[in-house]
């Protein structure tokens, strides 16, 4: 991997760490909650924060599992944003559903090209070699 590739992965790691720090701050500032929905939101934010820190470490250290960690973080984030919007659409609340899908699409528009780049830069998994093409 080139020096530019190292810098790009470190930039992605910094973004993931800042995202994790933001989610951690949300969980810590919000304090204990009584309602089930608020507790569920805190658990989801804490899980995404932990996943963000794992992805940040993997990207910073250029680990072989950096791509799967970043992919899990991206899919989890887009899923957390998109699932309530899809539920609103299913209940017939079109305006709320489309308004909720907009942030998910914006995040996906930014994050998934980065994942595609990271996948191209990642080394193939150990122990798996691609099958040779059959000769005619």
N, C-alpha and C positions, 0 to 999 in steps of 0.2 A: 504494500500500500504506500502511496506517495505521501509526502509531507502535507500536501493539500488535503488528502483524504483523512489524515490524522486530525488536522485542524477542523475539518467539517464534522467528523465524529465527535470531537470535543465540544464543538458548538452545539450539536444535538444533545450531548450529555448535559451541558449547562442549561439548555431549555428544559430538559426533563427534570433536572434538580430544582429549578425555579418553580416548575409546575408542582412538584411534590412539596416544596416548601409552602407554596400558596395553599394547597389543599390541607396541609398540616396546620397552618394558621387558621383556616376556616374551622377545622375540628376543634382546635384549642380555644378559640375565641367564642365559639358558639356555646360552650359549656354543656353541662348535663341537661338532657331533655326528658320530658315525661311522655309525650305522644309517640306512638309507634312509628309513624311516618318520619318524624324528625330523627329518631334513633336509627332508622334504616338509612336515611341520608348521611348521617355521620359515619356509619359503618362503611357505606360505599365510598365516601370521601377518604376515609382512612385506608381502605384497601387500594384505591387508586394512588394515594400518596406513597404507600409502600412499594407498589409496582413501579411508580415513577423513579423512586430512589434506586431500585434494583436495575432498571433500564439505564439510569444515569451512570451507575457504576460500570455496567457492562459496556456502555458506549465509551466512557472515558478510558477504561482499561483495554479497549478493543478486544474484548473476549469473543470467542467463537459463537457464543449464544447471544450476542448483542442484537442481532436481527430478530430472533424470536421474542426477546424481552421487549424490544421497541414495538413489535407488531402487536403483542398482547396489550401494551399500554394504549396504543392507537385504537385498537378495536374496542377496548374497554371504555375509553373516553367517548368515542363516537356512539357506542351503544348506550351509554348512560344519557347522552344527549338525545338520541333518536327514539329510544323506547317509549318515554312518556308522550312524545309527539305522535308516534304511531298509535298509541293507545287512545289519544284524543281523536285522531282520525277515525279509528274504529268505532268510537262512541258517537260519531257524527259531528264533532266539534271541529269543523274544517279550518276555521280561522286560527284557532289555538294550535291545531296540529301542524299547519303550515308554518306558523310562527315559531313553533318549537323545532321544526326540521331545519330552519334556516341556520341556526348555530351549528348543528351537526354537519350540515353540508359545507359550511365555511371551514370548520376544523378538518373535515375529510379532504377538502380541496388543498389545504396546506400540508397535512401530515402524510397522506398516502403517496405523493411523489417523493417525499423524503424516504419513506419506507422502500420504495422501488429502487432509489439510489443506494440505500444501505444494503439491500439484497444483492445488488450487483457487486458491491465492494466486499461483502462477507466471504470468507473462505468456505469451501464446501465442508459439510460435516465429516468428521473423522470416521473411517471405517466404511464409508459409502463411496464407491467409485461409480461414475456413470457407465452404463453399459455401452460397449462399442457398437457402432452401427454395423448392421449385417452387410457383408460384401456381396455384390451381385454375382 
